[in-house]
Amino acid sequence: MTSPVGQDAAPPPREVDCLVVGGGPVGLLTAILLGRDGLRVAVVERWPLRYPLPRACTIDHEAIRILQAAGFMAEHAHLFEPSQGERGGYEFRNGDGELLQTINWNRVAESGWANTNGFYQPDLEAALEDLASTTPGVSVHRGWTFTAFDQHDGGVTARLARTDQQTELAQVDARWLVGADGANSAVRSQLGVAVKDSGFEADWLVVDYQPLSDEDWTAFVTQYCDPAQPATAVNSGPGRRRFEFMRREDITADELGRQDTAWRLMAPWGVTPESARLERHAVYTFKGQCAQSWREGNVFLAGDAAHVMPPFLGQGLCSGLRDARSLSWRLSLVHHGLARPAVLDTYGPERTGHVCEIIDEAVAAGRVICELDVERAAARDAEMRLRAQDPGAATREPPHPRLGQPSLTDPSADNDGRLAPQGRVRVGERVGLFDDVVGGEWQLLSFGGDPAELCDADDLSWFRQIGGVIADVSGQGHVEDVDGHYKRWFDAHSCQAILARPDFYVFAAGAHTDVPHFLTRLRQAIQPATTSGE
């Protein structure tokens, strides 16, 4: 295990396949996924110690499936508290506490995990760093600051300095460099990449506390759309809660950030020094931004280095973990000569289009919540009450957009670029989630019969070479759809078969008889010309 103490931190290796700048969850997950695929990876983090206080506190089903793919969930599922039962869901209430609208965060999730979960980020980061440090080929180096890089035909040469002793220098040659170094990314700055701003900005006080007694909350997240004091209450992981309070013009950021202000603002909910232990209070500026380019040559951006968003939908960290998965499978295939380098070109466009839609929805929710004008707030409340009277619109789902374009997918009646399902299956005596029981990087699934019976032997051999698995989930084969999860998904999407990518997005979908076409199109899209006979 890598020591978190900077005084004992060894410099990174002189040569690696990939250098990851930033040792937060996104950087660590990127390293773990690449290391599991046989790459040599070094993670450098400028801070000698992990940040000891919570920041992100919600994570969705898709992000947890990504952690599952990294081998994380087998031992760490206890770190996450699902949104479920009476306390589940996402509520909008006005200043009088009246319920105005709900978002269905308790719906059945495509990925086999609870749709939304609370967690404590210091515990997540500690577990991810432990896993990274014990993954063959991966090393974590705290106390080393990225200073500059040069690109050349063979990759990237990065220059580093010891954080606490700037005269101690190190140099790393890597085929690729991933900047996962946060919203003030030094990697992005050196690339000279511009950032597009959403035009939304608001200061909020974030208060984390541990209740000393049971609390009665009706929802996982409640947005109090009160023009007198907009506020948010959220489950922030097992045994923890969070409040967020918007700064009004009649209070300065310094005043808002005081401890006595935190207690005063939480008092209406019965949260007092006698009933809770204050863990953190800090003022943050909530905003939405996205880098205009996520790749320059062999250098890539991921996580907050590529995008930031208001936290109103709990999608900031989730989007960063999606970046890690989307980028890592591409780098792995190219590294092993199983895909042409051009597949890397679709990383940025796919992720930009996807994350921009989520940023837009988070900003829209923020504008609703942050309304301070009493008359406009009253009109908003009336509109939300009216919508709530329609049974079909009273509960809506959180955003789950398609991939941006151009994407590495095959047009499939609007199903390509959608999130693919994972359900519980039975194979023999074993029952569990598909990824654990059957596995596979690429998944060719059909509800119409055995896909292998339709495919050319050479195509099947190639598909298995890139980590593909094939399954008939109709119940006629050896994989049983225990809960009917796959049947419901196929019925809802009017198809019989899908080819899903390693990041769980649909490459192609259609009829059972379309399966051979899926493999042909995939080979055409990714296979290097030197091995495809072109």
Secondary structure in CASP SS format (residue, H / E / C, confidence):
PFRMAT SS
TARGET T0000
AUTHOR 0000-0000-0000
METHOD secondary structure of the structure
MODEL  1
M C 1.00
T C 1.00
S C 1.00
P C 1.00
V C 1.00
G H 1.00
Q H 1.00
D H 1.00
A C 1.00
A C 1.00
P C 1.00
P C 1.00
P C 1.00
R C 1.00
E E 1.00
V E 1.00
D E 1.00
C E 1.00
L E 1.00
V E 1.00
V E 1.00
G C 1.00
G C 1.00
G C 1.00
P H 1.00
V H 1.00
G H 1.00
L H 1.00
L H 1.00
T H 1.00
A H 1.00
I H 1.00
L H 1.00
L H 1.00
G H 1.00
R H 1.00
D C 1.00
G C 1.00
L C 1.00
R C 1.00
V E 1.00
A E 1.00
V E 1.00
V E 1.00
E E 1.00
R C 1.00
W C 1.00
P C 1.00
L C 1.00
R C 1.00
Y C 1.00
P C 1.00
L C 1.00
P C 1.00
R C 1.00
A C 1.00
C C 1.00
T E 1.00
I E 1.00
D E 1.00
H H 1.00
E H 1.00
A H 1.00
I H 1.00
R H 1.00
I H 1.00
L H 1.00
Q H 1.00
A H 1.00
A C 1.00
G C 1.00
F C 1.00
M H 1.00
A H 1.00
E H 1.00
H H 1.00
A H 1.00
H H 1.00
L H 1.00
F C 1.00
E E 1.00
P E 1.00
S C 1.00
Q C 1.00
G H 1.00
E H 1.00
R H 1.00
G C 1.00
G C 1.00
Y E 1.00
E E 1.00
F E 1.00
R E 1.00
N E 1.00
G C 1.00
D C 1.00
G C 1.00
E C 1.00
L E 1.00
L E 1.00
Q E 1.00
T E 1.00
I E 1.00
N C 1.00
W C 1.00
N C 1.00
R C 1.00
V C 1.00
A C 1.00
E C 1.00
S C 1.00
G C 1.00
W C 1.00
A C 1.00
N C 1.00
T E 1.00
N E 1.00
G E 1.00
F C 1.00
Y C 1.00
Q H 1.00
P H 1.00
D H 1.00
L H 1.00
E H 1.00
A H 1.00
A H 1.00
L H 1.00
E H 1.00
D H 1.00
L H 1.00
A H 1.00
S H 1.00
T C 1.00
T C 1.00
P C 1.00
G C 1.00
V E 1.00
S E 1.00
V E 1.00
H E 1.00
R E 1.00
G C 1.00
W E 1.00
T E 1.00
F E 1.00
T E 1.00
A E 1.00
F E 1.00
D E 1.00
Q E 1.00
H E 1.00
D C 1.00
G C 1.00
G E 1.00
V E 1.00
T E 1.00
A E 1.00
R E 1.00
L E 1.00
A E 1.00
R E 1.00
T C 1.00
D C 1.00
Q E 1.00
Q E 1.00
T E 1.00
E E 1.00
L E 1.00
A E 1.00
Q E 1.00
V E 1.00
D E 1.00
A E 1.00
R E 1.00
W E 1.00
L E 1.00
V E 1.00
G E 1.00
A C 1.00
D C 1.00
G C 1.00
A C 1.00
N C 1.00
S C 1.00
A H 1.00
V H 1.00
R H 1.00
S H 1.00
Q H 1.00
L H 1.00
G C 1.00
V C 1.00
A C 1.00
V E 1.00
K E 1.00
D E 1.00
S E 1.00
G E 1.00
F E 1.00
E E 1.00
A E 1.00
D E 1.00
W E 1.00
L E 1.00
V E 1.00
V E 1.00
D E 1.00
Y E 1.00
Q E 1.00
P E 1.00
L C 1.00
S C 1.00
D C 1.00
E C 1.00
D C 1.00
W C 1.00
T C 1.00
A C 1.00
F C 1.00
V E 1.00
T E 1.00
Q E 1.00
Y E 1.00
C E 1.00
D C 1.00
P C 1.00
A C 1.00
Q C 1.00
P C 1.00
A E 1.00
T E 1.00
A E 1.00
V E 1.00
N E 1.00
S C 1.00
G C 1.00
P C 1.00
G C 1.00
R C 1.00
R E 1.00
R E 1.00
F E 1.00
E E 1.00
F E 1.00
M E 1.00
R C 1.00
R C 1.00
E C 1.00
D C 1.00
I C 1.00
T C 1.00
A H 1.00
D H 1.00
E H 1.00
L H 1.00
G C 1.00
R C 1.00
Q H 1.00
D H 1.00
T H 1.00
A H 1.00
W H 1.00
R H 1.00
L H 1.00
M H 1.00
A H 1.00
P H 1.00
W H 1.00
G C 1.00
V C 1.00
T C 1.00
P C 1.00
E C 1.00
S C 1.00
A E 1.00
R E 1.00
L E 1.00
E E 1.00
R E 1.00
H E 1.00
A E 1.00
V E 1.00
Y E 1.00
T E 1.00
F E 1.00
K E 1.00
G E 1.00
Q E 1.00
C E 1.00
A E 1.00
Q C 1.00
S C 1.00
W C 1.00
R E 1.00
E E 1.00
G C 1.00
N C 1.00
V E 1.00
F E 1.00
L E 1.00
A C 1.00
G H 1.00
D H 1.00
A H 1.00
A C 1.00
H E 1.00
V E 1.00
M C 1.00
P C 1.00
P H 1.00
F H 1.00
L H 1.00
G C 1.00
Q C 1.00
G H 1.00
L H 1.00
C H 1.00
S H 1.00
G H 1.00
L H 1.00
R H 1.00
D H 1.00
A H 1.00
R H 1.00
S H 1.00
L H 1.00
S H 1.00
W H 1.00
R H 1.00
L H 1.00
S H 1.00
L H 1.00
V H 1.00
H H 1.00
H C 1.00
G C 1.00
L C 1.00
A C 1.00
R C 1.00
P H 1.00
A H 1.00
V H 1.00
L H 1.00
D H 1.00
T H 1.00
Y H 1.00
G H 1.00
P H 1.00
E H 1.00
R H 1.00
T H 1.00
G H 1.00
H H 1.00
V H 1.00
C H 1.00
E H 1.00
I H 1.00
I H 1.00
D H 1.00
E H 1.00
A H 1.00
V H 1.00
A H 1.00
A H 1.00
G H 1.00
R H 1.00
V H 1.00
I H 1.00
C C 1.00
E C 1.00
L C 1.00
D C 1.00
V H 1.00
E H 1.00
R H 1.00
A H 1.00
A H 1.00
A H 1.00
R H 1.00
D H 1.00
A H 1.00
E H 1.00
M H 1.00
R H 1.00
L H 1.00
R H 1.00
A H 1.00
Q C 1.00
D C 1.00
P C 1.00
G C 1.00
A C 1.00
A C 1.00
T E 1.00
R E 1.00
E C 1.00
P C 1.00
P C 1.00
H C 1.00
P C 1.00
R C 1.00
L C 1.00
G C 1.00
Q C 1.00
P C 1.00
S C 1.00
L C 1.00
T C 1.00
D C 1.00
P C 1.00
S C 1.00
A C 1.00
D C 1.00
N C 1.00
D C 1.00
G C 1.00
R C 1.00
L E 1.00
A C 1.00
P C 1.00
Q C 1.00
G C 1.00
R E 1.00
V E 1.00
R E 1.00
V E 1.00
G C 1.00
E C 1.00
R E 1.00
V E 1.00
G E 1.00
L E 1.00
F H 1.00
D H 1.00
D H 1.00
V H 1.00
V C 1.00
G C 1.00
G C 1.00
E C 1.00
W E 1.00
Q E 1.00
L E 1.00
L E 1.00
S E 1.00
F C 1.00
G C 1.00
G C 1.00
D C 1.00
P H 1.00
A H 1.00
E H 1.00
L H 1.00
C C 1.00
D C 1.00
A H 1.00
D H 1.00
D H 1.00
L H 1.00
S H 1.00
W H 1.00
F H 1.00
R H 1.00
Q H 1.00
I C 1.00
G C 1.00
G E 1.00
V E 1.00
I E 1.00
A E 1.00
D E 1.00
V C 1.00
S C 1.00
G C 1.00
Q C 1.00
G C 1.00
H C 1.00
V C 1.00
E E 1.00
D E 1.00
V C 1.00
D C 1.00
G C 1.00
H H 1.00
Y H 1.00
K H 1.00
R H 1.00
W H 1.00
F H 1.00
D H 1.00
A H 1.00
H C 1.00
S C 1.00
C C 1.00
Q C 1.00
A E 1.00
I E 1.00
L E 1.00
A E 1.00
R C 1.00
P C 1.00
D C 1.00
F C 1.00
Y E 1.00
V E 1.00
F E 1.00
A E 1.00
A E 1.00
G E 1.00
A C 1.00
H H 1.00
T H 1.00
D H 1.00
V H 1.00
P H 1.00
H H 1.00
F H 1.00
L H 1.00
T H 1.00
R H 1.00
L H 1.00
R H 1.00
Q H 1.00
A H 1.00
I H 1.00
Q C 1.00
P C 1.00
A H 1.00
T H 1.00
T H 1.00
S H 1.00
G C 1.00
E C 1.00
END
